[in-house]
């Protein structure tokens, strides 16, 4: 699998945590059936798993300044839940705005044109540079975007330019001149629980990582800057318009009230409502009473079935003149091809590779049983390698 949204310090996004939402790799409990799931599919429960009244919860959501709908970015069922929840809030309060992690703030004008019907899907995806900036299947998000346009609901771009996040992770926030901070303010200090969570996340990818190291501290600082930038846009829209801001965002930014909710509280919105989808195969031990204000049970078997996507087995990082291989998974297609950490991929399948999204798209277009030629720079050498995908 090409994990193209992991930056050099493994910056946390909703897609970094495991499907259970926990940094643990192994499941802690047996997979329950729908009949024994800790949160019944189609029902709401609080963060401890106790049933909630649907109407009372959604009435509360419709009156809350900020509602945060978490997601695993590649889950079609979780995006369906987001749209359903959004429509139920809208039915109670049409004075809403929809904030999107997927779109950087520099593309706000494109969102405005989309809502007013000024462009089609292909132009929209091209103008926001979807493949490079986000990369996940746009069909997962287009129903929400069409809902906004159909009902003339404002869409809000909340993400910061990832160059700012990467720079913070490399140099530290203090080293970034104020004029180059995109208007993002200094983040509130993260809670000790959030720091511990991020330590576990880094430990997944870098066993033995030193929590006291400057590298880890910059990692935490960069994650807080990322959360702060998104929180500031949410708070500003509510303050300027009075709208309830419903945010579509990776669960890692909102669960346990660690990330965006913590920053919103510092910005004067102390009680944003955190709502998470809950797959029926997720461990009940994750329902600790703190993970969210409410969770909605989903039936895990309803995910669409399709051919498996090609798996290369690398972590990618943006680089100068190409895409850098940050890590190669053992016993993978990439390892068999001879790819190594530090390699700079410049060409794949005869096409120039300038960003992680370029390489991801090429890999995912590769059919089982085919060979993918890859040109890499390794130090002063340029090498041509062949990635051979197994047949189905």
N, C-alpha and C positions, 0 to 999 in steps of 0.2 A: 504493500500500500504506500502511496506517496502522501506523506503528511506534510502538506506545503504551508500550513499555517503555524508551524513551530519556528520561531525565530532563534537567533543564536543563543539566547538564554532561556529557551523553552517557555516563552511568555504564555501565560494561561489564557485560554479561550474556552468557550463551552465545549469545544471538540477535544480538549486535552484530557479532561477527566475521563474515566472509564464510563461505560454505559450505566453503571450504578450511580454515577455522580461522585463516587469516592475515589481517592487516589490509589486505593487498593486494587491490585491486578486480579486477584482471585476472589470469586464470589464467597461471601461469608455464610450463605445459607442455600439450601436446596431450592431449585426453581419451583415456585408454587403453581398450581393450576389456577384457572380463572375462578374456580369455586372456593379456593382457599387463599387467594391473593390478599395481601395485607390492606390494599386499597382496591375495592371492587371496581372493575371497568365501568365507566359511565357515572361514577359517583365521586363526590368531593369529600375530602377528609382534612383534618387539621394536620399540623406538622408531626403529631404523635400518632396519626392513623385513626383518630376518632372521627366518626361521620359528622358532616356538616350539612346544614340546610342550604340547598342550592340557591334559592331565591334570596335568602338573607345575605349570603356571601356576595352574590352578584350585585345586590342593591348597595352593599358596602363598597364594592369595587367602583361602581358608577359615581360614587361621591368622593372618591379618594384622589388626591392630586396626582399621584403617580402609581401606576400598576405595572409590574414587571413580570412579563411572561417568559419564563426560561425555555430553553430548547437544547436538544442535541441537533446540530446543524444538518445532519444527513438523514434525519428521521421524518419520513412523510407523515406518519401518524401524529407526531408531535406538532407538526405544522398545521395539520387539520384541527387539532385541539386548539391551537392558538387562534385560528380563524373563527372557530365556534365561540370561544370565550370572548373574542373581540366583538362579534356580532351581538352577543347577549348583553355586553356592556353598552354597546351603541344603542340597542333598543331601549335601554333605560336612560341613557344620557347621550344624545347626538353631539353634544359639545365636547368632542374628544379630538385628540391628535394621536397619530401613530408614529412612534420613534423607532428607527431602524439601526441596529448595529452594523448591518451589511453595507451601509453607504457612508463614506467619509463626508465630513462637513463641507468640504470644498465642492461637493456635487449637489448642494441644496437646490440650486436653480434648476437642475435636471428633474429633481423630484417635483418641484412646483409645476413645471411644464407637463409632466406626466399626469398629475392630478387634474389639470385643466384640459386634458385630452389632446395635448399638443404633439404627441408622438406615439408611434407604435412600439410593440415589444422589442423588435430587433434594434431600433434606433435607441431606445432606452437602455438596453443592455450594453450597447456599444458606447453610449455617452457616459455611463457610470463606470465603464471599464470593468464590467462584472467579472469576467474570467480572471483577470489579474488581481483585482482588489479582493474579491471574495472567493470565487472558484467553485462553490457548491452549486448543484443543479438549480438553475433559476426557476424551473418548474415547481420547485418546492415552495417558492416565495411569491410567484406571480398571482395566485388566488388572493392573497392579502393585498397586493398592490392593486389588483383590479377592484377589490372591494372598496379601497380608498378612493379610486377614481370614480367609481359608479356613484358613490355617496358624497363626493367632494370633501373627503376628510383630509385635512392637512397631513402630509408625510414629513417627517423630520429626520435629517441625516445627523447622526450623533457621533460617529466614529472619528477618531483622530487619525491623521496620517501616520502610518506605521513607521515611517522614517523617524518620527519624533520618539516613538516608543523604543525603537532600536537604539537610537542615540542615547536615550536615558539609560538603557541597559548597559551600554558600552562606556559612557563617560560619567553618568550620574546627572541628576536634575540640576544641581547647582552649576554645572559646566555649560548648560544650555542657556544662551543669552535670552533675556526676556522677549526681545523682538522676534525670536525664532521659536517661541513656545506655542504658536497658533492661538494665543489668547487663553490657554489653559492655565489655571491658577495652581498654586502649591497644594498638593493633596493633604487631606487630614491623615495623620499617622495611622497606619493599619492596626487593627486589634492584634493582640498576641495570638489569638486563635487563628486569625487569617495567616499570620506569619508561619505558624506551625503547619497549616494546611499547604501553603506554598512550599514549605520545606519538604513535605512528603511528595508533592508533585515533582519537584526537581529531583528528589531521590529516586523516583521511578526511572528517570532517564539518565541520571548520573549517580549511580550508587556510591555512597560515601561522600557525597557533596557536603562541604563544610558550611554549616549554617552561619558561622561567624565570619565567613570570607567576604571581602568586598564584592566579589562577583554575585554572591547570593543576595547581599544587601541591595545591590543595584537592580537585581531581578525583582525584588519586592517593590522597590521604588518605581520601576518602570510599570509594573502591574498597577500600582496605585495611581500613577499618572494616567494610564489608560482608563481606569474606572472613573477618575475625577473628570476627565474630559467629557465622557458620556453623561455623567451625572449633571455637569454644568449645563449642557444643552437641554436636558429634561427639565431641570429647575427653571431655566430661563423661559422656556416655552410656557410652562404653567404660570409663572409669574407675569408674563407679558400678555397672555391670552385668557387666563382663568380656566383653560381646558384641562380635563383629565388626560394625562399623557400615558398612553398604553405603549409599553416598550417591548419590542421583539428582540431578544438578546440571548446569547449563550448562557446556560444555567450556571456555569462557573463564575460569571460576573455577579450573580445575585443570591445564590444559595447561602444559607446561614447568615444572610444579611452582611456578608463580609465585604463585598466590593462596592458596587454602585449604591446599594442602600446605605452603607456606612458614609459614603461621600455625600449622598443626598441629605442625610441627617445633619451633616456639617454645614450644608447650604440652606438649612431652614425648612427642609421637608423631612420631619423625623419619622413618619410612619408610612413609607411607601408599602404597597401591598405586594408581597412576593408570592407568585403562583407558579407551581411547577407541574409538569406532566409526570405521571408515575407509571412506568411500564410494569406489567404484572409479574415480570421475572426479576424485578429489582429487589434486593434483600430488604426484608422488613426491618432489619437492624439499623438501616439508614434513617428510619423515622424516629428521630431522637427528640422531637418536639421543637427543634430549633431550625431545621433545614428550610422551612418555608412557612408562610402564614396558612397556606392551603395547598393541597395536591389533588390532582384529578387522575383517577385510574384509567389506564389505557390497556387495551387488549394487545399484547405483543404479537400475536399471530396475524394481525391485520396489516402488517407491513407488506408492500408489494413484493412479489417474487420476480426476479429477473436474472439474467446471466451475471455471474460474479465479475466484478471489475478487476482488471489486471492488477497484480500486486508486484511492485518492484522491490520494496523493502528499504526505503531510504527516508531520512529526514532532510528537508531542504531548507536552505537559508538564502536570502537575497545576496547577490555578490556583484562586484564590478565586472561587467562584460559577460555575465552569465549567471548561473545558479550554482551555489556551492553545496556540495554534499556534506551535511553536518554529521550524519551517522549512517552506517550501513548495518541493517539487521542481519544477524548471523543466519546461515543456511537459507538465504533469500536469492531471488533472481539477480539482484544487484551484486551480491557477494560472488555468485557464480560468474558474473560477467567481468569481475575484476575491479568494480568501482570501489573507491576508498574514501574515507573521510578527508575532506580538504580538496577533493577533485572539483574543478569548475566545469560544469556542463555548459557548452557553448552551442552545440548543434545536436538535434535529435530527429531522426527520420528525415534528414535533409533540410530541416527548418531551424532557423536561428532561435535560440532560447535566451530570452532576456529577463524573464521573471519566473518565479515558481509556478504561477498559473499556466504559463506556456508549456512547461515540461509536464505538469499534471495532465493537461488536456491531451498531449501527445500520447502519454502512457495509457490513458483511459480509452483512447481510440484504437489501441493495439488489440488485435484479436488473439484468442488463445492459440497457441501453437506457432505464432509468428515470431520473427526476430526484429529487434529494434536497434539500429545502429546509433551509437552515441559517440560524439566527439567531446573529449575532456582535455582540460589543461591541468597538468600535474607538475607543479613547480615550473621549470623552464621547458618542459616537454609537452607536446600535443599528441594525444593518443586517440585511436579509434577503437572502440570496444563494441561488443555485441551482447545485448540483453536478450536471452531466449526465454520466452514465456511458455510454460508447459501447456500441452493440449488439454482440452476439457476431459 
